[in-house]
Amino acid sequence: MSEAARVRLAGPLSVTIGPVRFDGGRFPGRQGRIVFAALVLAATRPVERDRLAEIVWPNALPPSWTRDLSVIISKLRALLGDDVSITTGAGRWYALTFRHNCQVDVVDACTSVEHA
């Protein structure tokens, strides 16, 4: 059964979905954590593939960056399972959606500051 999720981006990365918790060590390396964070912060809006590549490889794109990014996305899909969907638009963009409500610590903090 799917349950509400909580994502912690400030400090050590962790994702809790119901009773299941993933810490940063279960993600596909530093690049996987970066892609996940970028997609979570986009809040279900599509993120262009080229933009994700710039975030992951800010200094220079490796020759195989399109394949490498695709592998990272595949590993994230396998890790997160059915409670999280990563969709693509003809390979040009990616969007991450939690099946149920998701709280993100950084978003919650920003909202609290705005209300203060």
Backbone hydrogen bonds, N-H to C=O, Kabsch-Sander energy under -0.5 kcal/mol:
donor,donor_aa,acceptor,acceptor_aa,energy
5,A,101,N,-2.8
6,R,16,T,-2.6
7,V,103,Q,-3.3
8,R,14,S,-3.1
9,L,7,V,-0.6
14,S,8,R,-1.7
15,V,22,F,-2.6
16,T,6,R,-3.0
17,I,20,V,-2.9
18,G,4,A,-1.9
20,V,17,I,-2.2
22,F,15,V,-3.2
24,G,13,L,-1.7
26,R,23,D,-2.1
27,F,24,G,-1.3
29,G,27,F,-2.7
32,G,28,P,-1.4
33,R,29,G,-1.9
34,I,30,R,-2.3
35,V,31,Q,-2.5
36,F,32,G,-2.3
37,A,33,R,-2.5
38,A,34,I,-2.5
39,L,35,V,-2.4
40,V,36,F,-2.7
41,L,37,A,-2.6
42,A,38,A,-1.0
43,A,40,V,-1.6
44,T,39,L,-0.6
44,T,96,L,-0.5
45,R,42,A,-1.6
47,V,94,Y,-3.2
48,E,46,P,-0.5
49,R,92,R,-3.1
52,L,48,E,-2.3
53,A,49,R,-2.2
54,E,50,D,-2.0
55,I,51,R,-1.8
56,V,52,L,-2.5
57,W,53,A,-3.1
65,W,62,P,-1.8
68,D,64,S,-2.8
69,L,65,W,-2.7
70,S,66,T,-1.9
71,V,67,R,-2.3
72,I,68,D,-2.1
73,I,69,L,-2.4
74,S,70,S,-2.3
75,K,71,V,-2.4
76,L,72,I,-2.3
77,R,73,I,-2.5
78,A,74,S,-2.1
79,L,75,K,-2.2
80,L,76,L,-2.6
81,G,77,R,-1.7
83,D,80,L,-0.7
84,V,81,G,-1.0
85,S,97,T,-3.3
87,T,85,S,-0.6
87,T,95,A,-2.6
89,G,93,W,-1.6
90,A,88,T,-0.7
92,R,89,G,-2.8
94,Y,47,V,-2.1
95,A,87,T,-2.0
97,T,85,S,-2.7
99,R,83,D,-3.0
103,Q,5,A,-2.3
105,D,7,V,-2.5
108,D,104,V,-2.8
109,A,105,D,-2.3
110,C,106,V,-2.2
111,T,107,V,-2.4
112,S,108,D,-2.2
113,V,109,A,-2.2
114,E,110,C,-2.3
115,H,111,T,-1.9
116,A,112,S,-1.2
